[in-house]
Amino acid sequence: MQLNLRTIGSSLRVALCTLAVLAFLPQLQAANATGTWSWTTPARQGGEARKTTLTLKVEGEKLTGKISMPGRQGAEARETEITDGKVKGNEISFTVKREWNNNTFVIKYTGKLDGDVIKGKTEADRSGEVMTRDWEAKREPAKQ
C-alpha cells in the first residue's frame, strides 16, 4: 500500500479546519437570551433593594420583551415593553421608555450574555446629563 502524501495533506487540512470551526461555533451562534432575568438595585438612603424582572424572547437577531420595575417608596411594579431590541452573537441591546410626572425617561441597555448571566451597562439622559450604571442579571429557572 502506497501512501499519497498529497491526499494525506489535504485530509489533514480539512480535519484541522473542521476542528477550528467547531471550536468557535458557540461564539458564532446568536445568544440564547430567551427567558426571565432578574437583578436587584440598592435603594437610596438605606431603603429596601428593588428587584427588576426582565422577560426576553429572541427571534433571529430581534429581541422583544418586557421589563418590570418597582416604583419608588414601595409603589407597585410597572411593566414596560422594551423597544429597539437586538441580538448579535452574545451581545444584546434594547431601550426602555418610561413616563413619570409628565416626563419621558429613556434608558438604553447593553450587555453580554455568558450562560445564565447578562452583564452590561445602562445609559440614561437626565436633563442633558448622561448617567451610566452597571447591571448584572441572572436567568431565573424556568417555571414547570
N, C-alpha and C positions, 0 to 999 in steps of 0.2 A: 504494500500500500504506500503510495507516494503522497506526501503532503504538499499541497499547493499553498505556498506562503502568501500569495495574493488573496486567496479565498479566506485564509485564517485571519489575515489582517483586516479584511472587510468585515468579517463576522465579529471580530473583537471591537472594532469601531462602532458598529451597530449596538452591541451589548453595552458599551460604555455610555453611548448617547441615551439609550433607554434608561439606564440607571440614573443618569443625571436628570432626565425629565421626571422620573418617579420621585426623586429626592425633593424637587421643587414643586411638585403637583399641589400639595396643600396650600402653598403660598399663592398659586395661580387661581385657585378656586375662590369664588365670592364667599365672604364671611357668612356664617350661619347666625345672624343676629336675631332671627325669628324667636320670639319668646317673651317672657316677662322678666324685667330687670328692676332692681331697686337699689337705693342708697339713702343714707341719712345725711342731713346737713345740720351742723351745730347751730343752735339758736343764738341770737344775740343776747348779751347780758345774762348768761347763765340759764336761759329758759330751756324747755324740753326740745331735744333734737327733732327735726321734721323729716319724715320718710317720704321720699319721692318714688313713684312707681311708673315705669315706662313699659308699654306693651308695643312690640315691634313685629312687623311682617316684611320679609324680603321676597321680592319677585324680580328676578334678574338683578339689575342694578338699581331698582327702585325700592325705596324704603318708606313704609307707611306705618302709622300707629298713633297712639295717644299717650299723653303724659298726665299724671295726676299728682298735683302738689297741694299740700295743705295750706290753708290761709294763715295769716299771722294771728298770733294770740289765740290759738285754738280754733280758728274758723274752719269750717268744713272744707275738705279737699275738693278741688275743682279739676275736672278732666278737660284737656285741650288737645285737639288734633295737631299732630306735627305737620309741617309743610317742608317742601324742598328736600325731601329725604333721598339720600343717595348711598350706595354701597359700591366700593371699588376695592377689590381684594379684601383685606382685613380692615379697611378704613370706612367709617360711617360718618355721615353728617346730616343734620336736619335743623330746622328752625321752629321755635315756639313763639307765638304771638299771644300776649295776654292783655286784657283790658282791666284797668284798675283806676278808680276815681277819674273817669273820663280821659285817661291817658293810655296809650298803647305802648307796651314794652315788648321788645324783640330780643330774644336770646338765641344765639347761634351755638349749636353743639357740634363738636367734632370729637372723634375718638377712634381708638384702635381696639379691635376685638382680639382677645387672646383666650381661646377656650370659653370659659364661663365668666370672663371679666372683660368689661369695657373700661379703658382709661382714656380720659381726654380733657378737653378744656371747653369752657363756655365763654362767650363773649357777649356782653350786653352794653348798649349805649344808654347812659343815663344823662340826659340833658347835655349831650356833647362830650361827656367823659366816658371813655370806653373802659369797662371793668372786665377783667378776666378772672376765672376761677377754675381750679381743677375739679374734676368729678371722676368717680370710680363706681361703676355699677356692677352688681353681681347678678347672675342669672338665677331666678327663683326656680325651684323644682317644678316640673310640670304637674298640674293637678290631675288626679286619677279619677 
